[in-house]
Amino acid sequence: MHQVLSVEMEKDLLEANRKLAEENRDLLRSRNIRSVDMMGSIGSGKTLLIERLCILLKEKGLKAGVITGDVAGDDDYRRIASLGVPAVNVNTGKECHVDAHLAEHALEKLDLDAVDVLFVENVGNLVCPADFPLGTDIRVVVISVTEGDDMVRKHPLIFRESDVIVINKIDLAPIMEVDVDALVRDARSVRPDAELVLTDAKHSVGIRELAEALSLL
């Protein structure tokens, strides 16, 4: 009985999130805002990739906005805000992901008329965010070679739910003795139709290719 109740509650929760996500999507599209849900593990380099993309967009005359999600703190928010990019910080507390409800409230705090492209930096996690779409146009998962070459096999769901797969910190692959080709093969196996981009965010390698994969340019 308890198990049945738990399953039903989970279904209701996911359904409520889906409806809110649709409302978020309708709002963003009504403002002609391209939106990206940036998911990935802790330390994969999501923040730096967003920073690089914001700089590139500014060079192209496009205005970025960012919602930064963390369990606690505002470190990523301060990094983004220091670039002069409109940003809103979201703390999820005990939750391991940003959901559509939190995204909705964050959108209320942004001047959407001043945003062409919106990034949502999700909480560092390769499990929870997969089940909670936010209403963005595109979902991205970022991993780094420092996590090993078995990350796709260990967390296949989030890769299946992603339109773009980013393998970051490729400059460290020889040092970490990680087989990047194995990561690529696993990613292709799990989500054959996803765009796959190799990046070294620290040295701005692959940033333009990522922007193109996200249809930002």
C-alpha positions as CSV (number, residue, x, y, z in Angstrom):
1,M,0.0,0.0,0.0
2,H,2.8,2.4,0.9
3,Q,4.6,1.6,-2.3
4,V,1.5,2.3,-4.4
5,L,0.9,5.6,-2.7
6,S,4.6,6.5,-3.3
7,V,4.3,5.7,-7.0
8,E,1.1,7.7,-7.4
9,M,2.6,10.7,-5.6
10,E,5.6,10.6,-7.8
11,K,3.4,10.5,-10.9
12,D,1.5,13.5,-9.7
13,L,4.7,15.4,-8.9
14,L,6.1,14.7,-12.4
15,E,2.8,15.6,-14.0
16,A,2.6,18.9,-12.1
17,N,6.2,19.7,-13.1
18,R,5.4,18.9,-16.8
19,K,2.5,21.3,-16.8
20,L,4.6,24.1,-15.3
21,A,7.4,23.4,-17.7
22,E,5.0,23.9,-20.6
23,E,3.9,27.2,-19.2
24,N,7.6,28.3,-18.8
25,R,8.2,27.2,-22.4
26,D,5.2,29.2,-23.7
27,L,6.4,32.3,-21.8
28,L,9.9,32.1,-23.1
29,R,8.9,31.5,-26.7
30,S,6.4,34.3,-26.5
31,R,9.4,36.6,-25.8
32,N,11.5,34.9,-28.5
33,I,14.0,33.8,-25.9
34,R,16.2,30.7,-26.8
35,S,16.6,28.7,-23.6
36,V,19.0,26.1,-22.4
37,D,18.9,23.7,-19.4
38,M,22.6,23.1,-18.5
39,M,22.8,19.9,-16.5
40,G,25.8,18.0,-15.4
41,S,27.9,16.7,-12.5
42,I,29.6,18.8,-9.8
43,G,32.9,20.2,-11.2
44,S,32.2,19.3,-14.8
45,G,32.6,23.0,-15.8
46,K,29.0,24.1,-16.4
47,T,29.6,27.6,-15.0
48,L,32.7,28.3,-17.0
49,L,31.0,27.0,-20.2
50,I,28.1,29.4,-19.6
51,E,30.6,32.3,-19.0
52,R,32.4,31.6,-22.2
53,L,29.0,31.3,-24.1
54,C,27.8,34.6,-22.6
55,I,31.0,36.4,-23.7
56,L,30.6,34.9,-27.2
57,L,27.0,36.0,-27.4
58,K,27.8,39.5,-26.4
59,E,30.4,39.7,-29.1
60,K,27.6,38.7,-31.5
61,G,25.3,41.4,-30.2
62,L,23.1,39.0,-28.3
63,K,22.0,39.4,-24.6
64,A,22.3,36.5,-22.3
65,G,20.5,35.9,-18.9
66,V,21.3,33.1,-16.4
67,I,19.5,31.3,-13.7
68,T,22.1,29.6,-11.4
69,G,20.9,26.7,-9.3
70,D,22.7,25.3,-6.3
71,V,21.7,23.5,-3.1
72,A,23.2,26.4,-1.2
73,G,25.3,29.5,-1.7
74,D,25.7,32.0,-4.6
75,D,29.2,31.4,-5.8
76,D,28.2,30.7,-9.4
77,Y,25.7,33.6,-9.4
78,R,28.5,36.0,-8.4
79,R,30.7,34.7,-11.2
80,I,28.0,35.3,-13.8
81,A,26.9,38.6,-12.4
82,S,30.6,39.9,-12.5
83,L,30.4,39.7,-16.3
84,G,27.5,42.1,-16.3
85,V,25.0,39.4,-17.2
86,P,21.5,39.5,-15.7
87,A,21.3,36.6,-13.3
88,V,19.1,35.1,-10.6
89,N,20.3,32.7,-7.9
90,V,18.2,29.7,-6.9
91,N,18.9,27.6,-3.9
92,T,17.1,24.3,-3.8
93,G,17.8,23.4,-0.2
94,K,17.4,19.7,0.2
95,E,16.4,19.2,-3.4
96,C,19.0,17.9,-5.8
97,H,17.6,19.7,-8.9
98,V,16.0,22.8,-10.1
99,D,12.3,22.1,-11.0
100,A,9.9,24.0,-13.2
101,H,8.3,25.7,-10.2
102,L,11.7,27.2,-9.1
103,A,12.5,28.2,-12.6
104,E,9.1,29.9,-12.9
105,H,9.8,32.1,-9.9
106,A,13.3,32.9,-11.1
107,L,11.9,34.0,-14.5
108,E,9.7,36.5,-12.6
109,K,12.8,38.1,-11.3
110,L,14.5,38.6,-14.7
111,D,13.8,41.4,-17.2
112,L,12.9,39.1,-20.0
113,D,12.8,42.0,-22.5
114,A,16.6,42.3,-22.0
115,V,17.3,38.6,-22.7
116,D,17.8,36.9,-26.0
117,V,19.3,33.6,-24.7
118,L,18.6,32.2,-21.2
119,F,20.8,29.6,-19.5
120,V,19.6,27.6,-16.5
121,E,22.6,26.1,-14.7
122,N,21.1,23.1,-12.9
123,V,22.3,21.6,-9.7
124,G,25.4,19.5,-10.1
125,N,23.9,16.0,-10.3
126,L,23.6,13.3,-13.0
127,V,20.5,11.8,-11.6
128,C,17.7,14.0,-10.4
129,P,17.5,16.8,-13.0
130,A,16.8,14.2,-15.8
131,D,13.2,13.7,-14.5
132,F,12.4,17.4,-14.2
133,P,12.3,19.4,-17.5
134,L,12.1,23.1,-17.0
135,G,10.5,24.1,-20.2
136,T,13.7,25.1,-22.0
137,D,14.2,24.7,-25.8
138,I,17.1,22.4,-25.3
139,R,18.7,20.2,-22.6
140,V,22.4,19.8,-22.3
141,V,24.4,17.4,-20.1
142,V,28.1,18.2,-19.3
143,I,30.6,15.8,-18.0
144,S,34.4,16.1,-17.7
145,V,37.2,13.6,-18.3
146,T,38.2,14.0,-14.7
147,E,35.2,11.9,-13.7
148,G,36.4,8.8,-15.6
149,D,35.5,7.1,-18.8
150,D,32.5,5.2,-17.4
151,M,30.2,8.1,-16.6
152,V,27.8,7.6,-19.5
153,R,27.4,3.9,-18.6
154,K,26.7,4.7,-15.0
155,H,24.1,7.4,-15.7
156,P,22.5,6.6,-19.0
157,L,19.1,8.3,-18.3
158,I,20.3,11.9,-18.2
159,F,22.1,11.4,-21.5
160,R,19.0,9.9,-23.1
161,E,17.1,13.1,-22.0
162,S,19.7,15.5,-23.4
163,D,19.8,17.0,-26.8
164,V,23.4,18.0,-26.6
165,I,26.2,16.1,-24.8
166,V,29.4,17.9,-23.8
167,I,32.6,16.2,-22.8
168,N,34.7,18.9,-21.1
169,K,38.3,19.3,-19.9
170,I,39.6,17.2,-22.8
171,D,43.0,18.8,-22.3
172,L,43.3,16.7,-19.1
173,A,42.5,13.4,-20.7
174,P,46.2,12.3,-21.1
175,I,46.9,13.2,-17.5
176,M,43.9,11.4,-16.2
177,E,44.5,8.5,-18.5
178,V,40.9,8.7,-19.7
179,D,39.8,7.3,-23.1
180,V,37.7,10.2,-24.6
181,D,36.8,7.9,-27.5
182,A,35.2,5.5,-25.1
183,L,33.0,8.4,-23.7
184,V,32.1,9.3,-27.2
185,R,31.1,5.8,-28.1
186,D,29.0,5.4,-25.0
187,A,27.3,8.7,-25.6
188,R,26.5,7.7,-29.2
189,S,25.2,4.4,-28.0
190,V,22.8,5.9,-25.5
191,R,21.6,8.9,-27.6
192,P,22.7,8.5,-31.2
193,D,20.8,11.6,-32.4
194,A,22.3,14.0,-29.8
195,E,24.8,16.7,-30.8
196,L,28.2,15.8,-29.2
197,V,30.8,18.5,-28.5
198,L,34.3,18.2,-27.0
199,T,35.4,21.2,-25.1
200,D,38.2,22.6,-23.0
201,A,36.4,25.5,-21.4
202,K,39.5,26.8,-19.6
203,H,41.2,27.5,-22.9
204,S,38.0,28.4,-24.8
205,V,38.3,25.3,-27.0
206,G,35.0,24.1,-28.6
207,I,33.0,27.1,-27.4
208,R,31.9,28.2,-30.8
209,E,31.1,24.6,-31.8
210,L,28.9,24.3,-28.6
211,A,27.1,27.6,-29.4
212,E,26.4,26.2,-32.9
213,A,25.1,22.9,-31.5
214,L,22.8,24.9,-29.3
215,S,21.6,27.0,-32.3
216,L,22.7,30.2,-30.6
217,L,24.6,31.7,-33.5
